[in-house]
Amino acid sequence: MVSGTPQAGLPPEVDLTVLLEGGQQHTIRVEPQNPLLQQLFETLIAKPEDRGQRVFQIPVKDGKAILCFPSDRLVGVVTEPPLIVQPQGNQQPATQPGVDPLAPGM
């Protein structure tokens, strides 16, 4: 994930839809450098037995409510515009817009 100053090519904000077990979903707008985005991607990338049990608490409805859910209920995330996660060895995942990690030569 990008930290510090905005990286060239990343949008100023991203629409993030959190997909939960049971078909629930919630969309919020975040900056690409928001630690929440990093934490969600790290949870998705981790093997189920390595996820640990944590509770996400995400402000929704312009901060007038909080969405709380345990990490084992997270099914996926949708980012618009697309941000692609590319784990790099022992480093934390990084996001890049428009890069297909499954493309040949990656």
Secondary structure, 3 states (H helix, E strand, C coil): CCCCCCCCCCCCCEEEEEEECCCCEEEEEECCCCHHHHHHHHHHHCCHHHCCCCEEEEEECCCCEEEEEEHHHEEEEEEECCEEEECCCCCCCEEEECCCCCCCCC
